[in-house]
Amino acid sequence: MSFVEGNVPRRRPGASGEWFGADFLVLDAEGRTLRGLNATAARIWALCDGQRTARAVAEQVALEFSTDVGPVLADTLRFLTELQRRGLVDEVRAPAGAAPLEVR
């Protein structure tokens, strides 16, 4: 399943990420590591709080990195899809204007 811009990404329980020197590392609940995230990917990870749509995450990243949202959105959706494939984020569906309700 691929992320779409209206879905809300949320880090899975037990998954965590932090800077270790120049590298950003993400650990899943079993201790497996995803290494070498760049600053943009690390920021996307930080914004996966279950409160913002994928589009809102991309818009925030584009604003912070002073770039166009179109390419950032495409990259964000690909990255979120990979995080989901690795079991690091859930896709939460939220009706317009409502709090996230359903985890997929």
Secondary structure, 3 states (H helix, E strand, C coil): CCCCCCCEEEECCCCEEEEECCEEEEECCCCCEEEEECHHHHHHHHHCECCCCHHHHHHHHHHHCCCCHHHHHHHHHHHHHHHHHCCCEEEEECCCCCCCCEEC
